[in-house]
Amino acid sequence: MLERLGYVVRGLVYGLMGWLAFQLAMGGGGTAIDQAGSIVILAGTPLGRPILLMVVIGLAAYSLWGFVRAIFDPWRRGTDASGIAQRLGYAWSGFAYATLAMFALHLFASGRATAIDSTQAAVRSLLTYPTGRLLAVFLGILTIGAGIAQFVDARKAFSQAGVVKEDTPPEVRRPLLWLGRFGMFARGVVFMLVGWFVIQAGLHRDPASAHGFQGAFAFLIAQPYGHLFLAVVALGFIALGLHSLALARWARLLRSS
């Protein structure tokens, strides 16, 4: 199923981001990259074009799966306020991964692409409008809200509820739960930072102040005990990647509901 390929690709992207950030935190010559940067690195491997084709298909499938989750609700989030918020999040995931799939497709077709900071590009575009500053601040607040939601989901194990098939063995279900919790906590930290950057960019009308995941990693390592902070977050991203790879096998999709 293509949705499961989407989970594999998502896992590779997050795992590579986390691994390189962890190497950076340990002083091993790693680097801070975002999702697009991960795709560029994968494209540069000896099997770059076949891998890139897999990435394009997988990301497109995962994007479509985001819209399916939002519309058809296979994970039974419901229609109360919490359920609607989560389903809107799935729709947003659909848009985000569609953009990433288009980036990968352009890279596949042209053989070259520059991995730009999509957050900074979005804020720069917003600031061209008369109400751009307010829109940027609002976007930053929404991103911080998404970060808080990650913490709540990790604490209440919403990341597992309805996601894993009922016949998943207990010895798989429990590690999946904790990988998801740790990964969502790490992603929540990064979302909070990204939201703060976007708010500052809006307030000061300075798109260069906006940063995505790559900028958040760089910010963490620049702080006191930054190597430790970045190492924890990087391990969380690796956990999120492993969680996604496991979901490629154990996630409940429409046909397995």
C-alpha positions as CSV (number, residue, x, y, z in Angstrom):
1,M,0.0,0.0,0.0
2,L,1.3,3.4,-0.9
3,E,0.3,4.9,2.4
4,R,2.7,2.5,4.1
5,L,5.4,3.6,1.7
6,G,4.6,7.1,2.8
7,Y,5.3,6.1,6.4
8,V,8.7,4.6,5.4
9,V,9.7,7.8,3.6
10,R,8.6,9.9,6.5
11,G,10.6,7.7,8.8
12,L,13.7,8.0,6.7
13,V,13.4,11.8,6.5
14,Y,12.9,12.3,10.3
15,G,15.5,9.7,11.2
16,L,18.1,11.3,8.9
17,M,17.3,14.8,10.4
18,G,17.7,13.4,13.9
19,W,20.9,11.4,13.2
20,L,22.7,14.3,11.6
21,A,21.6,16.6,14.4
22,F,22.8,14.1,17.0
23,Q,26.2,13.9,15.3
24,L,26.3,17.7,15.5
25,A,25.4,17.7,19.2
26,M,28.2,15.1,19.9
27,G,30.7,17.1,17.9
28,G,30.9,14.4,15.2
29,G,30.6,16.7,12.2
30,G,26.9,16.4,11.6
31,T,24.7,19.3,10.5
32,A,21.3,20.8,11.1
33,I,18.9,20.1,8.3
34,D,15.2,20.1,7.7
35,Q,12.9,17.8,5.7
36,A,14.0,19.3,2.3
37,G,17.6,19.0,3.3
38,S,17.1,15.3,4.1
39,I,15.7,14.7,0.7
40,V,18.7,16.5,-0.9
41,I,21.1,14.2,1.0
42,L,19.1,11.1,0.0
43,A,19.2,12.2,-3.6
44,G,23.0,12.5,-3.4
45,T,23.5,8.8,-2.5
46,P,24.7,6.3,-5.1
47,L,21.1,5.1,-5.6
48,G,19.9,8.6,-5.5
49,R,17.4,8.6,-8.4
50,P,15.6,5.3,-7.5
51,I,15.5,6.5,-3.9
52,L,14.3,9.9,-4.9
53,L,11.5,8.4,-7.0
54,M,10.5,6.4,-4.0
55,V,10.5,9.6,-1.9
56,V,8.3,11.4,-4.4
57,I,5.7,8.6,-4.5
58,G,5.9,8.1,-0.7
59,L,5.5,11.7,0.1
60,A,2.6,12.1,-2.3
61,A,0.9,9.1,-0.8
62,Y,1.5,10.4,2.8
63,S,0.1,13.8,1.7
64,L,-3.1,12.1,0.4
65,W,-3.3,10.0,3.6
66,G,-3.3,13.3,5.6
67,F,-6.5,14.4,3.7
68,V,-8.0,11.0,4.1
69,R,-7.5,11.1,7.8
70,A,-9.0,14.6,8.0
71,I,-12.1,13.7,5.9
72,F,-12.9,10.1,6.5
73,D,-11.6,9.9,10.1
74,P,-10.3,6.3,10.1
75,W,-8.7,6.9,13.5
76,R,-12.1,8.0,15.0
77,R,-11.1,11.4,16.3
78,G,-14.7,12.4,16.2
79,T,-16.4,15.8,15.7
80,D,-15.9,17.4,19.1
81,A,-13.5,20.3,19.5
82,S,-10.5,18.1,20.2
83,G,-11.3,15.8,17.3
84,I,-11.8,18.6,14.8
85,A,-8.5,20.2,15.9
86,Q,-6.7,16.9,15.3
87,R,-8.4,16.4,11.9
88,L,-7.4,19.9,10.8
89,G,-3.9,19.0,11.8
90,Y,-4.0,16.0,9.5
91,A,-5.2,18.3,6.7
92,W,-2.4,20.7,7.4
93,S,0.0,17.7,7.2
94,G,-1.5,16.9,3.8
95,F,-0.6,20.3,2.5
96,A,2.8,20.3,4.1
97,Y,3.8,16.9,2.6
98,A,2.3,17.9,-0.8
99,T,4.7,20.8,-0.9
100,L,7.6,18.5,0.1
101,A,6.6,16.0,-2.6
102,M,6.6,18.8,-5.2
103,F,10.1,19.8,-4.0
104,A,11.3,16.1,-4.4
105,L,9.6,15.9,-7.8
106,H,11.4,19.0,-9.0
107,L,14.7,17.6,-7.7
108,F,14.0,14.3,-9.5
109,A,13.1,16.1,-12.8
110,S,15.8,18.7,-12.9
111,G,18.6,16.9,-11.0
112,R,19.2,20.0,-8.9
113,A,17.3,22.0,-6.3
114,T,18.1,24.3,-3.5
115,A,16.8,23.3,-0.1
116,I,15.4,26.6,1.1
117,D,13.9,27.3,4.5
118,S,10.2,26.9,3.7
119,T,9.2,28.7,6.9
120,Q,11.2,31.7,6.1
121,A,9.9,31.7,2.5
122,A,6.3,31.5,3.7
123,V,6.8,34.5,6.1
124,R,8.6,36.5,3.4
125,S,5.5,36.0,1.2
126,L,3.1,36.9,4.0
127,L,5.0,40.1,4.7
128,T,4.3,41.4,1.2
129,Y,0.6,41.8,2.1
130,P,-0.7,44.9,4.0
131,T,-1.8,42.7,6.9
132,G,1.3,40.5,6.6
133,R,2.7,41.3,10.1
134,L,-0.6,40.2,11.7
135,L,-0.8,37.1,9.6
136,A,2.8,36.2,10.5
137,V,2.2,36.6,14.2
138,F,-1.0,34.6,13.9
139,L,0.9,31.8,12.1
140,G,3.5,31.8,14.8
141,I,0.8,31.5,17.5
142,L,-0.7,28.6,15.6
143,T,2.6,26.9,15.4
144,I,3.2,27.3,19.1
145,G,-0.3,25.9,19.6
146,A,0.7,22.9,17.5
147,G,3.7,22.5,19.7
148,I,1.6,22.5,22.8
149,A,-0.7,20.0,21.2
150,Q,2.3,17.7,20.6
151,F,3.0,17.8,24.3
152,V,-0.6,17.1,25.2
153,D,-0.8,14.2,22.8
154,A,2.5,12.7,24.1
155,R,1.3,12.9,27.7
156,K,-2.2,11.4,27.0
157,A,-0.9,8.9,24.4
158,F,-3.3,10.3,21.8
159,S,-0.5,9.4,19.3
160,Q,-1.4,5.8,19.8
161,A,-5.2,6.0,20.2
162,G,-6.9,4.5,17.1
163,V,-3.6,4.5,15.2
164,V,-2.3,1.0,15.7
165,K,-4.2,-2.1,14.6
166,E,-6.0,-4.0,17.2
167,D,-4.1,-7.2,16.5
168,T,-0.7,-5.6,17.1
169,P,1.3,-7.8,19.6
170,P,1.7,-6.2,23.0
171,E,5.5,-6.4,22.7
172,V,5.2,-4.1,19.7
173,R,2.5,-1.8,21.0
174,R,4.3,-0.6,24.1
175,P,7.6,0.3,22.4
176,L,5.6,2.0,19.7
177,L,3.8,4.1,22.3
178,W,7.0,5.3,23.9
179,L,8.7,6.0,20.6
180,G,5.7,8.1,19.6
181,R,5.6,9.9,22.9
182,F,9.3,10.8,22.9
183,G,9.2,11.8,19.2
184,M,6.1,14.1,19.7
185,F,7.8,15.7,22.7
186,A,10.9,16.5,20.6
187,R,8.8,17.8,17.7
188,G,6.8,19.9,20.2
189,V,10.0,21.6,21.4
190,V,10.9,22.4,17.8
191,F,7.4,23.7,16.9
192,M,7.5,26.0,19.9
193,L,10.8,27.5,18.8
194,V,9.7,27.8,15.2
195,G,6.5,29.6,16.3
196,W,8.5,32.0,18.4
197,F,10.8,32.8,15.4
198,V,7.8,33.4,13.2
199,I,6.2,35.7,15.8
200,Q,9.5,37.7,16.0
201,A,9.7,37.9,12.2
202,G,6.1,39.3,12.1
203,L,6.6,41.8,14.9
204,H,9.8,43.2,13.4
205,R,8.8,42.7,9.8
206,D,12.0,40.7,9.3
207,P,11.6,37.5,7.4
208,A,15.2,36.6,8.1
209,S,14.2,36.1,11.7
210,A,11.9,33.2,10.8
211,H,13.4,29.7,10.8
212,G,12.2,26.2,10.4
213,F,13.5,23.0,11.9
214,Q,17.1,23.7,10.7
215,G,17.1,27.0,12.5
216,A,15.6,25.5,15.6
217,F,18.4,22.9,15.8
218,A,21.0,25.6,15.3
219,F,19.4,27.8,18.0
220,L,19.4,24.9,20.5
221,I,23.1,24.1,20.1
222,A,24.0,27.8,20.6
223,Q,22.4,27.9,24.1
224,P,24.2,27.0,27.4
225,Y,24.2,23.2,27.6
226,G,23.1,23.4,24.0
227,H,24.8,20.2,23.0
228,L,22.8,18.3,25.6
229,F,19.5,19.9,24.6
230,L,20.1,19.2,20.9
231,A,21.1,15.6,21.6
232,V,17.9,15.0,23.4
233,V,15.8,16.6,20.7
234,A,17.8,14.8,18.0
235,L,17.2,11.4,19.7
236,G,13.5,12.3,19.8
237,F,13.5,12.9,16.0
238,I,15.2,9.5,15.6
239,A,12.5,8.0,17.8
240,L,9.9,9.7,15.6
241,G,11.5,8.2,12.5
242,L,11.5,4.7,14.0
243,H,7.9,5.2,15.1
244,S,7.0,6.1,11.5
245,L,8.8,3.1,10.1
246,A,7.0,0.8,12.6
247,L,3.7,2.4,11.6
248,A,4.4,1.3,8.0
249,R,3.7,-2.2,9.3
250,W,1.3,-1.6,12.2
251,A,-0.8,1.5,11.4
252,R,-4.5,1.0,10.9
253,L,-5.5,2.3,7.5
254,L,-8.9,2.6,5.9
255,R,-8.7,-1.0,4.6
256,S,-7.5,-2.3,8.0
257,S,-10.1,-0.5,10.1
